[in-house]
Amino acid sequence: MNKTVRRLLPLVAAAVLILAGCGSPPAETGPDSETGDVPSQGFTIAYGSLIDANPIFRAIGTNLGNRADAVGAKVLMFDNDFDPAKALANTRLMIQQQPDVIIQWSPEAANEAVGKLIADAGIPCIALNIAIPGCPLFNLSNALTGDEAGAVAAAEALNRGWTADDTTVALISVSAGGEEGHQGITHFYSSFADNFPGMTPAAPEEITFSTTNIGGVHGVQVDSDGSLDGAYAAMQRILQIVPGERNLVIQTNNNDIARGALRAVEQEGRLDKTLVASSGADEGAIEALRTDPAWIAEGDLSTGQWADYLFAMSRAILDGVELPDLTPTPQILLTKENIDKFYDGTTSRNNAPMPVGAEYLIEFMPEPTS
């Protein structure tokens, strides 16, 4: 999503405008948070959210807080507001609190300095979604989501009788989100082309932020700021480039981008010739996946399960385990065929399987909620 997103997820992930700001005192949750005392068997985590204005990201911190009592932890909450300066200020505030573990989700531009501050303080750390030097990373794979979604989209396009002569893949990127989030976009096109006869092939690494088209109108890429309005404007530019008789396969890194793009498509009367794959798995997207013929795939970051993984990683660190450089997040690609397996209506069953590479956490995972 944004810089999330290895999307997010994207997601991977939504990108937002950087806002100026300064650090703020932490919100506390967990045992004895009013007195500041920590149970002898407990531990304290300082957690920095990428941006709480995004409801998906905010929910991760909420889940940490909700699970803190059951885990025997205290969680100090900070909002980095997608602002490098604020992330640095918050990191300094975290260090002053002397937590047992710092979990920091901060913008890429801040992270070299963030990593140095944490290393100098000698506090164990976990980087969430965006790499920080010296901190083991907990991250999803945007590349995997793109690979899977591209294959699903190609199969659906072929099923509808579309061909390379009448189909364009519309890629709405978010350069502010960095290279990691862009992998969802690049792998989507590459996978789609591999599974769609006649489409101009392109390896993911050949598609950069400066790429505007692939094979003429086989692929068109326009940058956006990650917002709904920004995506609407980006899609309008694409619609000016792609002839009206061509079918459209839209790939986005978050659902605001998808909705903005579809609004532009609908206004041009081209919705019946459009497919969209997105990420984020918010309530509106789950409903759209069930009911909207155009919405064919949704990357689910399984963020409802991230809190337990982060607690388990913290427990492992405090137990003396040397964490791997990367611990993968649970994630799934939702389709119209498998949605009921993972969702009851629009409510996640939180049953994404533990990914390969995270099995070392089994003994440290909190007891599941009843």
MOGI-V937482 format. One line per field, one symbol per residue. phi: phi as a letter, one per 20 degrees, with the letter a starting at -180 (. if undefined). psi: psi as a letter, one per 40 degrees, with the letter a starting at -180 (. if undefined). burial: 1 if it has 24 or more other C-alpha atoms within 12 Angstrom, else 0. Layout:
phi=???
psi=???
burial=???
This chain:
phi=.lffj.jfjlplredcffdfacfcgfedbpglffenfdggeebdddddffaffefffffffgfgffeggfemcddeecdfllcgfffffffffgffflffbddcdcfgfefffgffgfffemdgbcedmcfcgndgddbedfffgfgffffffffffffenfcffcccedddecffenfffffffffffgfgffdcgnfffbfgfeddfefdbcmmdfbcccebeneffffgfffgffffeegfeefcdddcebfffgfffffffffemdffdccccbbplfgfffffffdegfedbbfdflffefgfffffffffgfenfeffgcdfffbbdecfedgffdcdmddfelcfffffodffegfdffffff
psi=haeb.ffgdegeiiiihhhiiiiiiiiiiahfddeeihideaihhhhhidhedhddddddddddddedddefihhhhiheffhdddddddddddddefidhhhhgiiddeddddddddddefhiihhhdhhhhehihhiihddddddddddddddddddeeiieeehhhhhhigdeeidddeddddddddddddeghehhihideehidehdihfbedhhhhiieeiddddddddddddddhideiihhhhieidddddddddddddefedefiihhaidfidddddddddhddheihhhefdeeddddddddddddeeehhiidhhiihiihhiddedddehhbehieffhihiheedeedeehihii.
burial=1111111111111111110000100111111010000100011111111111010111111111111111111111111111111111111111101011111111111110111011100011111111111111111111111111111111111100011101111111111111111111111111111111001111010011101111001111111111110111111111101100011111111111111111111000011011111111110111111100011111111111111111111111110000100111111111110010011000010111011001011001110000
